[in-house]
Amino acid sequence: MAPRPETRPTLAAVPEEHLTRLRLALLRLARRLRQEHAGDLTPSQLSALSCIEREGPLSLRDLAEMERVQPPSISRIVGALEGEGWVERVADADDRRVVLVSATPMARRELDRIRRERNAWLAGRLSSLDERQRDAVLAALDGLEALMDDLPDETEAPEPELPT
């Protein structure tokens, strides 16, 4: 007997109301997390700084592609970050014409602080749920992460990252 082909539910199988509730819940949660204790950094600056810390050192061109913004925009963002001491520019060892940006130790400490505060906020929100709700949210993690698995790498397609 031949194995049955895998069947996936179509969008028609998921009620529109559920899709809307999921979309709104994810957007509101992401927005609230972004607002949680980012200090004086703008969302664009925080996103770029997180990317530099995670992937850097980076050229401005590569950073602009990863952040899905135009080079003049990333130049302004990096200029502001550099002015505040969050990033430093260094010449590429392989090609002295290329300038790379990297996160400073101060930036790494600040990003760690922001992550800890956001995790603490989220832990507080989770603790406000009853056990059944909390278990349901945590059980959904694999599925939520799988939603992202099929998407192109962030360097290839747009969608702002929630800075970590």
N, C-alpha and C positions, 0 to 999 in steps of 0.2 A: 504494500500500500504506500503510495507516494505521500510525502509529508505535505500538509496543507500550507499554502502560502500564508505568510504572516498577514493578518488583517489589522489595519489601523482604523480607528474611528475617523470619520470625516468630520469636517467642521459642522455639517448638518446634524451630526450626532451629539454635538455639544450645544446645549441651549445658549442662545444669544445672551441671555441674562447672566449666565455663568461666565461667559467670555468677558462681558463688560465688568462684572464684579472683580474678576481676577485682574484684568488690566488696570482698573482704578486702584485696587488694593496695592498692586506692585508699584504703580506710579506714586501713590501717596506715601508709601513706606520709603521708597528711594528718595523722594523729595525731603521727607522728614529726616532721614539719616544724613543727607547732604547738609542740612541746616544745623546739625548737631555739632556745636563747638568747633567750627572751622577757623576760629580766630579772625584775623584780618585778611585772610586769603579769599579771593573771589573764587567761585566755583571753577572758572577756567584756569586760574592759577593753581588751585589745588589739584585739578585733574592733570595738568601738565607736570606739576611737581611729583605727583604720584607715579606718573609714567616715567619720568626721568630717574626717579629712585629705583623703580622696578626694572627698567630696561637699559639704563644709562651706563656709561656716558653716551649721549646721542648727538648727532648733528641736528641743526635746526630743521633741515629738510626732512629727516626721518621723524623728528618729533611732530612736525606739522602734519605729516601723513598719518601718524598714529593717533593724533588728536583730531584729525579730519578738519583742519582749519587751513587757511591760506598762509603762505610764508610771512606776509607782513603782520598778520595777527599773532603768529607764534613769536615773531621778533619782539612785538610789544609786550607780550606775556612774559617772555624770558627776560626782557629788559627790566620789567618791574620786579621779577623774582630776584634777579641779580642785584638790583638796587637795594633790596631788603636783606641781602645776604643768604638767600635760600639756595641759590645755584652759583656755580662758578664756571667760567669758560676756559677751556684749555685747547691748545692746538692738537690735532690728531697726529699721533706719532708716525703714521704711515703716509699722511698727506698733510703737510704743514699749512696748506691753503684752507683746510677744513677745520672749522671750530666746533668743538664738542662741548656740551653742557653736562654737568654732573651735580648731584645734590650735595650740599654741604653737610657736615655733621649736625649743625643746628637744624637743618631741614629734616634730617632723618629722625632726630629727637621729636620734632614737632609732629611729623607724620605718625610716629609711634603714639604720641599723646592723643592725637585726634582719633586714631584707631581704637585705643583703649576707651576713650570717652564714648565713642559711638557703640562699641561693644557693650559697655556698661548700660547705656541707654536702652539698647535692644534687650539686654538681659532683664532690665527692669520691666520693660513692656511684656516680655515673655512670662515673667513671674506674676504679672497681673491676670494672666489667663488661668482658667481652671485646667486641671490636669488633662482632661480630654482634648481641649483646644490646643494646649501646648504640645501634646503628643502628635496631634494632627499636623500642626505647623512643622514640627521637626521631621515627621514622616514624609512630608512633601519635599524635603530638601533634594533627594535624589531626582525626583521628577523635575523640579525647578532647574537644577543644574543641567539636566539632560536637555531642557529647552534651549540652552545656550550651546550645547555640544555640536549641534548640526550647523551652527552659524559659522561663516568664514572668520578666520582669525581677525582680531581687532585691527591689525595693520592693513587688512584688505577691504573692510567694509565699515560704514559709519554706524555709530550709536555711542552716545557719551557713556564713559565708564563711571560707575559710582566709585568715586575714589574710596579706596579701602579704608 
